[in-house]
Amino acid sequence: RGSDFVAFVSSYQYRTAAPGKQIGSRWTQTIVFPHGKRYFISSDRIDARNSSPAMFLRIDMPGHIRHDRGDTFSEIYLSYHAPGNGQPATIAAREFFTNFAPDGRFNYRRDQVDQPPLRFIRAYRLRDPKTGAQGPWLAGMTLDPAVVHEAWCHQRGYVCMIEEFGGRPIRAGESFSAAFIVGYFDSIEEMHRVYDQHRGYTGLTVSPTRWKLTRAA
């Protein structure tokens, strides 16, 4: 607990491994709740016990959307689903009334783009299921777009918001990580302002006196 934040650090050492691999890789998550903000800052890191041609970590962010024909959200924003060629800036809830395959629509893959997008933000606008009143946006931001390996936004009884980061060669003893901001915003413009203040970071450290976003060497 610092003067203007509260932080948590959790870790888990994997106890199982694929045949021929060693156990002992470690996952570490750091979360910082800054005073007066409607969002938190976090980082997930893997310290690898084994070498891999494309190790990745899969997360749900900002979280799956449980809904009944769009009763809990009105629209989705994917920063890499840019307007143009007839595409709207946001995706209406009605696009998720029926199930479709993970790679059928709104899928992002790093190996299918010339370069990563300027920002990597995924968000949905909340709606009160009883009154239909619009609420704020709940957004998940990956602060370095280049670390994202693949991201899904598809319907399978709920809107699935899985993301994978990493997906590059790694040797035993090395690590990879990503940094995120998750929380509530009143507009897409506000999301962009906060993102641009923290763009490019991949890690997060914390001490009793301060927290700091970090970049990979």
MOCORLIN-V734023 format. One record per backbone hydrogen bond with DSSP energy under -1.0 kcal/mol. CO is the residue of the C=O (numbers start at 1). NH is the residue of the N-H. If there is no record, write none. Layout:
# MOCORLIN-V734023
co=CO nh=NH
co=CO nh=NH
This chain:
# MOCORLIN-V734023
co=4 nh=35
co=5 nh=2
co=6 nh=33
co=8 nh=31
co=10 nh=29
co=12 nh=27
co=14 nh=24
co=18 nh=21
co=25 nh=14
co=26 nh=47
co=27 nh=12
co=28 nh=45
co=29 nh=10
co=30 nh=43
co=31 nh=8
co=32 nh=41
co=33 nh=6
co=34 nh=37
co=38 nh=184
co=40 nh=182
co=41 nh=32
co=42 nh=180
co=43 nh=30
co=44 nh=178
co=45 nh=28
co=46 nh=176
co=47 nh=26
co=48 nh=173
co=52 nh=170
co=55 nh=167
co=57 nh=165
co=59 nh=163
co=65 nh=159
co=72 nh=127
co=74 nh=93
co=75 nh=125
co=76 nh=91
co=77 nh=123
co=78 nh=81
co=80 nh=82
co=84 nh=87
co=87 nh=84
co=91 nh=76
co=92 nh=95
co=93 nh=96
co=94 nh=97
co=101 nh=104
co=108 nh=151
co=109 nh=112
co=110 nh=113
co=120 nh=142
co=121 nh=79
co=122 nh=140
co=123 nh=77
co=124 nh=138
co=125 nh=74
co=126 nh=135
co=128 nh=132
co=133 nh=128
co=136 nh=126
co=137 nh=185
co=138 nh=124
co=139 nh=183
co=140 nh=122
co=141 nh=181
co=143 nh=200
co=144 nh=147
co=145 nh=148
co=147 nh=166
co=149 nh=110
co=150 nh=164
co=151 nh=108
co=154 nh=160
co=155 nh=100
co=158 nh=156
co=159 nh=65
co=160 nh=154
co=161 nh=61
co=162 nh=152
co=163 nh=59
co=164 nh=149
co=164 nh=150
co=165 nh=57
co=168 nh=55
co=170 nh=52
co=171 nh=174
co=174 nh=48
co=176 nh=46
co=178 nh=44
co=179 nh=143
co=180 nh=42
co=181 nh=141
co=182 nh=40
co=183 nh=139
co=185 nh=137
co=187 nh=191
co=188 nh=192
co=189 nh=193
co=190 nh=194
co=191 nh=195
co=192 nh=196
co=193 nh=197
co=195 nh=198
co=198 nh=201
co=203 nh=214
co=205 nh=212
co=210 nh=207
co=212 nh=205
co=214 nh=202
co=214 nh=203
